[in-house]
Structures are given as structure tokens and as C-alpha cells.
Amino acid sequence: MSLFDVTGKVAIITGSSRGIGRASAFELAEHGAKVVISSRKQDACDAVAAEINGKYGENTAIAVAANISDKTGLQNLVDETRKAFGKVDVLVCNAASNPYYGPQEAIADEQFRKILDNNIVSNHWLISMVVPEMRERGEGSIVIVSSIGGLRGSSIIGAYCISKAADMQLARNLAHEYGQHGIRVNCIAPGLIRTDFARALWEDEAAVAERNRTTPLRRIGEPHEIAGAVVYLASPASTFMTGQTLVVDGGVTI
Ligand SMILES: NC(=O)c1ccc[n+]([C@@H]2O[C@H](COP(=O)([O-])OP(=O)(O)OC[C@H]3O[C@@H](n4cnc5c(N)ncnc54)[C@H](OP(=O)(O)O)[C@@H]3O)[C@@H](O)[C@H]2O)c1
């Protein structure tokens, strides 16, 4: 059996209608998992689920829309997953928000709170909803998509970076708390990846040229290059890893 085989596992991936989440859902399905596609828009999720079912067979994917700022919607996401597939083995907290660019002193309280709510508190909610059944089974893998922004200072996206650093601490805390129950909690910290989320950065030719100059691999990343790390953390290949942050950034932080 391949170390990366996740056959029979059920994975929820938030923010999986596009970008890193979508690529992760495809790779998890490729490696045998049942996947639950989720974002705010049911139509977009339906389209991705249909594509996955077309490629990997009927009943590989379902689509359940949920806004990560809505606790009831997240509970419904977990409930619908259990209804369709019976359990949750893998949770990928991937969706996040960043409504503000600029100096920290000018951020509105509402914007700051939205970032903290969507990028930290919502992960805590969703994790708390799936942990009881994982604890009962004695296994589970939780993956939080953080960012290298959480490892460095920023004068432009400071609140977002605070939230991404907090995700790393959340993973460390929960790894401590749940390790004894066979539940692993890890983060991935991507560098700049070609998705809608970072479009403003990679569409700016001068900014990309400068970024590439300081990146050992001399390019930005593609969504599937983060999906491999998600499969690794979801699979038996990583069973001795917990509480860590896996940096996947072309070397830019070294
Ligand atoms: N791209 C990068 O350079 C980069 C670097 C480091 C870390 N990251 C992290 O990677 C993760 C994924 O980002 P991405 O780059 O793949 O972004 P993306 O391509 O823009 O995709 C974001 C996904 O999240 C969904 N989403 C957005 N707001 C949501 C909400 N409130 N509730 C539920 N779903 C929501 C979007 O769908 P809807 O709009 O339909 O809801 C979409 O499916 C984020 O945590 C981000 O911080 C990205």
C-alpha cells in the first residue's frame, strides 16, 4: 500500500471551489478519499464536485456551501458530510479572509475582527465539531492552511499575518491536547501561489520579478504544489508528525 493512500477516508476541505482548496480536493480524491467541497457559493461547489465525480467515479464528492463566518452553516457542513459519507477523517481548514491592505493603525475594528473570526475562530469551531468523533475512533488529521505571512513581519497585511501566526499556535495547542487520542493537527504555510486570493500580487509584473529574484526557485507556486502537502498530512506518510508548520514557499523564507 502506498504511504500516501487515503482510500476510505472522508475529507472536508473548506474553500475548495477554487485555488489551493480545489487542487487539494482533486489530489485527495486521486489518492482515494471521499471529498466534501465547500465555499460560500453552492453552484461553484456543485461544479467542482461534478468534475471530481466525473473523473474519480460517482459518490467521490459532494458539495455543501458554508460561509466560514457562520457557525450554523459549518455545523450543517459537518452534518451533511456525516449523512453522505458517515464520518470525517480529515479536515482541511483552508478558506480564509483578508479584507484589508494598509498600515495597522488604519484598520477598522470590524475588519480586524473579521480577519480574526474567519481565519482563527472559525477554524476552532470546525475543529471542535469534528474532534469528538475522531477521538472516539482514535485517529484523525486536521490541516490548517496558514501562510508564510505568519512567520514574518508585514507593514501591509499585518492583521492577516497575525491570524496566520495564530493558526500555527492553534495547531501546536491542539496537537498537545489531542495527540493522546491519535488526532494530528498541522499547518501548511504556503508562499505566493497563483490563485485569485493573491492575484493583485502576481499580476503586478514588477512585484513578481522582485519576488522571483529573492526566491531560490525563482518563481511563484501553483495550487497543486500545496495539494501535495495536504495529501502528505492527511495520509499514513505523516503519522508521526503533529503540531508542525510545513513551509512550502520555493525557499523564499530561508
Ligand atoms: N494564494 C496565496 O498566495 C496564498 C499564500 C499563503 C496562504 N494562502 C492561504 O491559502 C488559503 C486558500 O487561498 P487560495 O489562495 O487558494 O484562495 P482562492 O483561490 O481565492 O480560493 C479561496 C476559496 O475560499 C472560498 N472562500 C472565501 N471566503 C470564504 C468564506 N467566508 N467562507 C467560505 N469559503 C470562502 C472561496 O470561494 P467563495 O468565494 O465561493 O466562497 C474559494 O473557494 C487561504 O487560507 C489563504 O490565506 C494563500
The ligand as an SDF file (V2000), in Angstrom:
LIG
                    3D

 48 52  0  0  0  0  0  0  0  0999 V2000
   -2.5280   32.2490   -2.7660 N   0  0  0  0  0  0  0  0  0  0  0  0
   -1.5170   32.5270   -1.9760 C   0  0  0  0  0  0  0  0  0  0  0  0
   -0.5100   33.1220   -2.3770 O   0  0  0  0  0  0  0  0  0  0  0  0
   -1.5530   32.0900   -0.5330 C   0  0  0  0  0  0  0  0  0  0  0  0
   -0.3700   32.1860    0.2140 C   0  0  0  0  0  0  0  0  0  0  0  0
   -0.3730   31.7840    1.5400 C   0  0  0  0  0  0  0  0  0  0  0  0
   -1.5360   31.2900    2.1050 C   0  0  0  0  0  0  0  0  0  0  0  0
   -2.6860   31.2240    1.3550 N   0  0  0  0  0  0  0  0  0  0  0  0
   -3.8750   30.6820    2.0190 C   0  0  0  0  0  0  0  0  0  0  0  0
   -4.4110   29.6540    1.2310 O   0  0  0  0  0  0  0  0  0  0  0  0
   -5.8100   29.5150    1.5300 C   0  0  0  0  0  0  0  0  0  0  0  0
   -6.5860   29.3650    0.2400 C   0  0  0  0  0  0  0  0  0  0  0  0
   -6.3800   30.5120   -0.5440 O   0  0  0  0  0  0  0  0  0  0  0  0
   -6.3070   30.4790   -2.1320 P   0  0  0  0  0  0  0  0  0  0  0  0
   -5.1020   31.2410   -2.4910 O   0  0  0  0  0  0  0  0  0  0  0  0
   -6.4930   29.1190   -2.6530 O   0  0  0  0  0  0  0  0  0  0  0  0
   -7.5790   31.4100   -2.4520 O   0  0  0  0  0  0  0  0  0  0  0  0
   -8.6760   31.4000   -3.6250 P   0  0  0  0  0  0  0  0  0  0  0  0
   -8.1630   30.7530   -4.8620 O   0  0  0  0  0  0  0  0  0  0  0  0
   -9.1730   32.7900   -3.6960 O   0  0  0  0  0  0  0  0  0  0  0  0
   -9.8140   30.4480   -3.0260 O   0  0  0  0  0  0  0  0  0  0  0  0
  -10.4430   30.7860   -1.8390 C   0  0  0  0  0  0  0  0  0  0  0  0
  -11.5400   29.7770   -1.5620 C   0  0  0  0  0  0  0  0  0  0  0  0
  -12.1710   30.0790   -0.3140 O   0  0  0  0  0  0  0  0  0  0  0  0
  -13.5680   30.3250   -0.5150 C   0  0  0  0  0  0  0  0  0  0  0  0
  -13.9770   31.3370    0.4490 N   0  0  0  0  0  0  0  0  0  0  0  0
  -13.6170   32.6360    0.5180 C   0  0  0  0  0  0  0  0  0  0  0  0
  -14.1960   33.2400    1.5580 N   0  0  0  0  0  0  0  0  0  0  0  0
  -14.9470   32.3030    2.1730 C   0  0  0  0  0  0  0  0  0  0  0  0
  -15.8100   32.3100    3.2960 C   0  0  0  0  0  0  0  0  0  0  0  0
  -16.0290   33.4180    4.0050 N   0  0  0  0  0  0  0  0  0  0  0  0
  -16.4280   31.1550    3.6420 N   0  0  0  0  0  0  0  0  0  0  0  0
  -16.2280   30.0240    2.9380 C   0  0  0  0  0  0  0  0  0  0  0  0
  -15.4330   29.9510    1.8610 N   0  0  0  0  0  0  0  0  0  0  0  0
  -14.8100   31.0770    1.4790 C   0  0  0  0  0  0  0  0  0  0  0  0
  -13.6690   30.7560   -1.9790 C   0  0  0  0  0  0  0  0  0  0  0  0
  -14.9320   30.5120   -2.5540 O   0  0  0  0  0  0  0  0  0  0  0  0
  -16.1780   31.5630   -2.4720 P   0  0  0  0  0  0  0  0  0  0  0  0
  -15.6300   32.9040   -2.8330 O   0  0  0  0  0  0  0  0  0  0  0  0
  -17.1550   30.9950   -3.4520 O   0  0  0  0  0  0  0  0  0  0  0  0
  -16.6900   31.4910   -1.0640 O   0  0  0  0  0  0  0  0  0  0  0  0
  -12.6360   29.8220   -2.6100 C   0  0  0  0  0  0  0  0  0  0  0  0
  -13.1750   28.5240   -2.7530 O   0  0  0  0  0  0  0  0  0  0  0  0
   -6.1600   30.7110    2.3980 C   0  0  0  0  0  0  0  0  0  0  0  0
   -6.1770   30.3040    3.7450 O   0  0  0  0  0  0  0  0  0  0  0  0
   -5.0060   31.6720    2.1880 C   0  0  0  0  0  0  0  0  0  0  0  0
   -4.8130   32.5060    3.2850 O   0  0  0  0  0  0  0  0  0  0  0  0
   -2.7210   31.6110    0.0600 C   0  0  0  0  0  0  0  0  0  0  0  0
  1  2  1  0
  2  3  2  0
  2  4  1  0
  4  5  1  0
  4 48  2  0
  5  6  2  0
  6  7  1  0
  7  8  2  0
  8  9  1  0
  8 48  1  0
  9 10  1  0
  9 46  1  0
 10 11  1  0
 11 12  1  0
 11 44  1  0
 12 13  1  0
 13 14  1  0
 14 15  2  0
 14 16  1  0
 14 17  1  0
 17 18  1  0
 18 19  2  0
 18 20  1  0
 18 21  1  0
 21 22  1  0
 22 23  1  0
 23 24  1  0
 23 42  1  0
 24 25  1  0
 25 26  1  0
 25 36  1  0
 26 27  1  0
 26 35  1  0
 27 28  2  0
 28 29  1  0
 29 30  1  0
 29 35  2  0
 30 31  1  0
 30 32  2  0
 32 33  1  0
 33 34  2  0
 34 35  1  0
 36 37  1  0
 36 42  1  0
 37 38  1  0
 38 39  2  0
 38 40  1  0
 38 41  1  0
 42 43  1  0
 44 45  1  0
 44 46  1  0
 46 47  1  0
M  CHG  2   8   1  16  -1
M  END
$$$$
